Amino acid sequence: MNGIAFILLLLGVGILSGIISAAAGLASLVSYPSLLALGLPPVMANVTSAFSTITGNYSSVFASFKELQHNRRQLWIILPLVFAGSVIGAFMLFAVPSKWFANLVPLCIALAGIILLFPHRPKQSTGTMVGNSKLFGKSRISQFFSIIGIFIVGIYSGFFNAGAGVLMLTLLTVINRQKSFAVNNALKNVAMTVTNTTSWIVFAIETTIYWNYVIPLMIGNVIGGYLGPIIVRHLPGRLMQVLVGIGSLILVVSLVIRNLM
């Protein structure tokens, strides 16, 4: 493959990855297997994917301002949790054997996809419910498990970029059943921007970055990341949930096949 074809291929992967990341939280469905197919080892494919998707994260946040306007209180609770978790996870990546990817990642992504495929019927929103949702539920137990869950997803996101958006979106869908898919997706976009930025900094310190892969993917992700939230606004939320769930299971199959080869 010549240089121009290589760049165009990565640019196309980046655009599609950015759209899927912003619209469904599953950029890794495209970027991670593509980088593996191009010959990168699992850890470096993960690092390169995380680096390349950061631009798409920021453009998707910019395009999600409409959905975030009335959810700032919950957002400011989520951000420190995912930041602290991602710092821990990013350093864990270089402290544990890379073989863990083969055993842990497909299981986590499969669980997220299966959960997302089950219908979550939104309750009718009331003033009380909306107020409670900003604090992750009415009861202290509900708040506690919601906070722990978000923190754990933050750790996972820092440790392994693939499927983290699906896990966060699934968790927010369960916590915020009275909110639309577009709102939960917007909250996920901001959370993943924080975790990926943190990972970006840690990875830059800890390892070598393959810029010939990263830069074309970054450019594509900017375009795709901006288009994703726009697509979400014009598609039924349940349809997006089903597509994300199916996509995550496809990713699991591809990872398992890769590990068996």
SVG drawing of the C-alpha trace seen along z (x, -y; Angstrom):
<svg xmlns="http://www.w3.org/2000/svg" viewBox="-45 -25 54 45">
<polyline fill="none" stroke="black" stroke-width="0.4" points="0.0,0.0 1.5,-3.3 1.6,-6.4 -1.4,-8.2 -3.6,-5.1 -2.5,-4.5 -3.4,-8.0 -6.8,-7.9 -7.6,-4.6 -6.8,-5.9 -8.8,-9.1 -11.8,-7.0 -11.4,-4.9 -11.1,-8.1 -14.3,-9.6 -16.4,-6.5 -14.8,-6.0 -15.7,-9.6 -19.3,-9.2 -19.7,-6.0 -18.0,-7.4 -20.1,-10.5 -23.4,-8.8 -23.0,-5.5 -19.9,-5.4 -18.2,-2.6 -15.3,-4.1 -13.3,-1.0 -15.7,1.0 -13.8,-0.6 -10.5,-1.9 -9.2,0.9 -9.7,3.8 -8.5,1.7 -5.2,0.9 -4.8,4.6 -5.3,5.5 -2.7,3.0 -0.2,4.8 -0.1,2.9 0.2,5.0 -2.8,4.8 -1.3,2.3 -0.1,0.0 -3.4,0.3 -5.2,-0.7 -2.8,-3.7 -3.0,-4.8 -6.8,-4.5 -7.1,-6.6 -4.7,-9.2 -6.6,-9.5 -10.1,-9.7 -9.3,-12.7 -10.1,-15.2 -13.4,-13.5 -14.2,-13.7 -13.8,-17.5 -15.8,-18.1 -18.6,-15.8 -18.8,-17.8 -19.0,-21.0 -21.9,-19.5 -23.6,-18.3 -24.0,-21.7 -27.8,-21.7 -28.3,-18.5 -25.9,-19.6 -27.6,-22.9 -30.0,-21.5 -27.7,-18.8 -24.7,-20.7 -25.2,-19.7 -25.0,-16.0 -22.1,-16.6 -20.0,-18.2 -20.5,-15.2 -19.5,-12.8 -16.3,-14.6 -14.2,-14.2 -15.2,-10.6 -14.1,-9.6 -11.0,-11.8 -9.7,-10.0 -10.6,-6.6 -8.9,-7.2 -5.7,-8.3 -5.6,-5.0 -6.5,-3.0 -4.0,-4.6 -1.1,-3.8 -2.5,-0.2 -2.1,0.3 1.7,0.3 1.7,2.2 -0.1,5.4 0.6,8.1 -0.8,7.2 -2.3,10.7 -5.1,9.4 -6.6,7.7 -7.4,11.1 -9.3,12.3 -10.9,9.2 -11.9,6.8 -14.3,9.1 -16.1,10.0 -16.7,6.3 -17.8,5.3 -20.2,8.2 -21.8,7.5 -22.3,3.8 -23.8,4.8 -26.2,7.3 -27.4,4.8 -28.0,2.2 -30.0,4.5 -32.6,4.9 -35.2,2.2 -35.2,-0.5 -38.6,-2.1 -38.4,-5.8 -40.7,-6.8 -42.6,-10.1 -40.4,-12.9 -41.6,-15.1 -39.9,-18.0 -39.0,-15.7 -37.6,-13.0 -35.5,-15.4 -34.1,-16.9 -33.3,-13.5 -31.7,-12.4 -29.1,-15.1 -28.0,-13.3 -28.1,-9.8 -31.4,-8.7 -33.5,-9.3 -32.0,-6.9 -28.5,-7.1 -27.9,-3.5 -28.7,-4.3 -26.4,-7.3 -23.6,-5.2 -23.7,-2.5 -24.1,-5.1 -21.0,-6.9 -19.0,-3.6 -20.1,-2.5 -19.0,-5.7 -15.7,-5.6 -15.1,-2.0 -15.9,-2.8 -13.4,-5.7 -10.7,-3.2 -11.7,-0.8 -11.5,-3.7 -8.1,-4.7 -6.9,-1.1 -8.5,-0.1 -10.2,-2.5 -12.1,0.1 -15.8,0.3 -15.5,-2.3 -18.1,-4.5 -20.5,-1.6 -20.1,-0.9 -20.6,-4.6 -23.6,-4.9 -25.2,-1.8 -24.7,-3.0 -26.1,-6.4 -29.1,-4.9 -29.9,-2.8 -29.3,-5.8 -31.2,-8.3 -34.1,-6.4 -36.3,-9.5 -33.7,-11.3 -33.5,-10.9 -30.9,-8.9 -29.4,-12.1 -28.9,-13.6 -27.3,-10.5 -25.1,-10.3 -24.0,-13.9 -23.1,-13.2 -21.1,-10.2 -19.3,-12.3 -18.1,-14.7 -17.1,-11.9 -15.1,-10.1 -13.4,-13.3 -12.1,-13.7 -10.9,-10.1 -9.3,-10.1 -7.5,-13.4 -6.1,-12.0 -5.0,-8.8 -3.5,-10.9 -1.2,-12.7 -0.2,-9.5 0.4,-7.6 2.6,-10.5 4.7,-10.2 4.9,-6.4 5.3,-5.2 6.2,-6.0 3.3,-7.4 3.0,-6.3 2.2,-9.7 1.9,-8.4 -1.1,-6.5 -2.5,-9.1 -2.6,-12.3 -4.8,-11.0 -7.1,-9.3 -7.3,-12.5 -8.4,-14.5 -11.0,-12.0 -12.3,-11.9 -12.8,-15.7 -15.2,-15.4 -16.9,-12.3 -17.1,-13.6 -19.0,-16.6 -21.4,-14.7 -22.3,-12.1 -24.5,-14.2 -26.3,-15.6 -27.2,-12.1 -28.4,-11.2 -30.9,-14.0 -32.6,-12.7 -32.7,-9.0 -34.9,-7.2 -33.1,-6.7 -34.1,-3.0 -32.7,-2.4 -29.4,-3.8 -29.3,-1.6 -29.9,1.5 -27.3,0.5 -24.8,-0.1 -25.6,3.3 -25.2,5.2 -22.1,3.3 -20.5,4.2 -21.2,7.9 -19.7,7.7 -16.6,6.2 -16.5,9.0 -16.6,11.6 -13.8,9.9 -11.6,9.7 -12.2,13.4 -11.4,14.5 -8.2,12.4 -7.2,13.9 -7.7,17.5 -5.6,17.0"/>
</svg>
